[in-house]
Amino acid sequence: MELNETSEVVAQGSAEERAEEQKLIRRMQMMMNMVMQVIAQDGSLTIDEAAQMIGDSRKAALAMFPGKELAYDLIWKPRFQRLMRERFRIM
């Protein structure tokens, strides 16, 4: 295989990897948004149930993106904390 052919194969593989990663990101965003919507809109949801949903969504996100705990803590954790404060009037 020549250098150009090798470069094309690598570029093609990385393009497919990027597309797969983008698909996973969209799936995770949809999941997190759905969890946030349920917590915000379901009046019968208890604080314990909401906390369990958040914990489960964290586990699912980290299963999709292993080793990305810091990213979760920086992006999603503050959003869920703010939502819980607003929804359940906690400090």
Secondary structure in CASP SS format (residue, H / E / C, confidence):
PFRMAT SS
TARGET T0000
AUTHOR 0000-0000-0000
METHOD secondary structure of the structure
MODEL  1
M C 1.00
E C 1.00
L H 1.00
N H 1.00
E H 1.00
T H 1.00
S H 1.00
E H 1.00
V H 1.00
V H 1.00
A H 1.00
Q H 1.00
G H 1.00
S H 1.00
A H 1.00
E H 1.00
E H 1.00
R H 1.00
A H 1.00
E H 1.00
E H 1.00
Q H 1.00
K H 1.00
L H 1.00
I H 1.00
R H 1.00
R H 1.00
M H 1.00
Q H 1.00
M H 1.00
M H 1.00
M H 1.00
N H 1.00
M H 1.00
V H 1.00
M H 1.00
Q H 1.00
V H 1.00
I H 1.00
A H 1.00
Q H 1.00
D C 1.00
G C 1.00
S C 1.00
L C 1.00
T C 1.00
I H 1.00
D H 1.00
E H 1.00
A H 1.00
A H 1.00
Q H 1.00
M H 1.00
I H 1.00
G H 1.00
D H 1.00
S H 1.00
R H 1.00
K H 1.00
A H 1.00
A H 1.00
L H 1.00
A H 1.00
M H 1.00
F C 1.00
P C 1.00
G C 1.00
K C 1.00
E H 1.00
L H 1.00
A H 1.00
Y H 1.00
D H 1.00
L H 1.00
I H 1.00
W H 1.00
K H 1.00
P H 1.00
R H 1.00
F H 1.00
Q H 1.00
R H 1.00
L H 1.00
M H 1.00
R H 1.00
E H 1.00
R H 1.00
F H 1.00
R C 1.00
I C 1.00
M C 1.00
END
